[in-house]
Structure formats: structure tokens, C-alpha cells
């Protein structure tokens, strides 16, 4: 099969996957959502044209955040809402990556150790930016969790979009322009200390669980050996240069906020029991290469990135936290003398949004162009959630 989708792969290989592995309830739910997405199982809109009599079916999507077919519209609506919080100021992209030695333990404790990743990264940026030696101001940033590398192997890391300036204790705006205000080596040491300190506390308070390869860390000596290895290893956060302007930030946000482990356009084909897909080879300048693995292994890797139920993946901090965002953004805009970016989609209907973004008029007959369309809704056959 050429140009298959994740849905095709699940429909073909999921029964074989179940013979080798036991998915979590959340993973099983995600599979059910994706395999039934746009199949009519979640209801349909049936449109009939009063002019030419043609009938068209528009099957509803599953709306699962792990489905590659359901991200485009939520992504565009989310980005549009973020425009209202943008400033004409520098922005930086910072990435916090955890050492691979922790992968087994993290996978066995996803929610608690993902939360710790957010907490350690947020405290690192907040504490260092407040230090007068570096900036001496309160900044704002948002964090987005990714759990995969390009090959869809397990690789948890956190993307931060950081406002390159902030408010001093006296309420004045302060920034360093295109120069990032925090030294990477200092970020590395502080982040490493905060994350491992939090991990030790979770161990001491018996909040960690141990499955699979992480079972050995029940032993306090094995756990201490893991901690020693991580303390002795250089953690490597990464920072990109300023985006240039607020419009560039908007474009960039969509590339990270609603991305999933693999999109359908990267899947090349199904050949027998194998799946071939494209992945970036960062050792070779980021060029794409083809990877071929068993279909069952593809599903195993894909399901590793299903987040715990109810997990909040996009989080805001500092000046961008929901608690103070409205007041702080007004004050910052007044200090900078910049205009407020207005949402374009907030008051639009779904039909209007689709037309604006994709130039598709769902109220127009695709056969004769008539606007005399009658639409009937067919109820869903199975339960659908938006988790």
C-alpha cells in the first residue's frame, strides 16, 4: 500500500500488536478514536442539493489530540487566540532535553515525571531571569511537551517559547534585544539540579512506580547509580536566536503546539508486515532518510506518545500565565507602545473558519455551485471524547 495513513496501519496491524503487547486504557481509547475517525462512526452531516439533487456525506472526526487527521483546525484556532498576547519584542525558542538514561523510569511514571519536567524548566527560567546578574525581570513563556524524536522513538523534551524581556520589580520593561539573556551552561546546571532533586524527593516519598526496564530502580543502590550517572552527564538545553518579529512567532507556534509523533505525509508505504516512513537524520545535516520497521513495532512506538488522560500539554507561565496575563499584557503594550493583535477567528462559525483558512465553502454544492443546500445530521454510533 502506497501513501498509507496512521489509520490504515492501525487497522491492519493492531490485532497483531495485541498478541504481543497490552495497551493502557488510554492507548486503547486513542486507537479506537483514530480507527473510527471520519468513518461515520462519530456521526455525519448529509447534504443534499435542491438544484441538482446530489448527495454528499461529511463524516465527523474523532477530535482526539493524538489523531493526525484532527489537528489542523484546532491548531489554527489556538494560534489565532495567541495573537492577542503577542508583543513587539524578542522571542526565543528554548529546548529542555532529558538524558536517555531516565527514559525507562519516565515511561513508567509519565504524568508525575512529565509534570516534574515542566516544573524544573519553569523554575529554571523564572529564577534565572529574575536574577539581576542576568536580566532582573519577570518574563513570560509557554511550554509544550514532545515525547518523540524524528524516528518516533521515546525522547521526552520540552519546547519553550520565551519572551525575551520582562517587567522589573518597579514595573519597567527590560530586555537585551536579540541577545538571549541567560547563559546556556548556567541553564543546564540549574535545570539538572532541579529535576534530579525533584526525582529524589519522589523516590523518597514512594510516588514512583517501576515497570519493565525500570524495575531495577526499586533497589536504592541502582537508583543512586542512576542519579550519579545523570549528575555526571552534561545536560544540553538548546536555544535558538530571536524570531525577528511577532508574526514569525505566530508561524512558529503552530509547528510545535499541535504536532503529534508522526504525520501521515511522512508515511511512505506498507510492504508485507513492514511500514516505511521518513525521518530526519540529524547526524547528516537534517536530511530525510527512510526507515523500515515491522507494523507492530510502528504501533508500539506510536502509542508510546499517547499522553495520560487529562494531561495539560500546553502551559503558560510568568507574564503569560492565565492568572495575570490580561493585566500584564496591557501594561507591557503600554510600555512598549505596540498595538494589540486582534483575533480573526474568534467570532466566526466553523463554516466561516474553514472557508477563510482553506477556501472551501461547505455551504456550496461542489457539483453545481448552488447555495441551496439542505443538511441533515446523522447521530454517532459510538462514544467520542476529545481527550
Helices and strands as residue ranges (DSSP letters): H 6-20, H 25-36, E 44-49, E 55-59, H 72-82, G 83-85, E 91-97, G 100-102, H 103-108, H 110-130, E 140-148, E 154-163, E 165-167, E 173-175, H 184-204, G 212-218, H 220-232, E 238-239, H 246-257, G 264-266, E 267-271, E 274-281, G 282-284, E 287-294, H 295-303, E 314-318, H 325-336, H 350-358, E 373-378
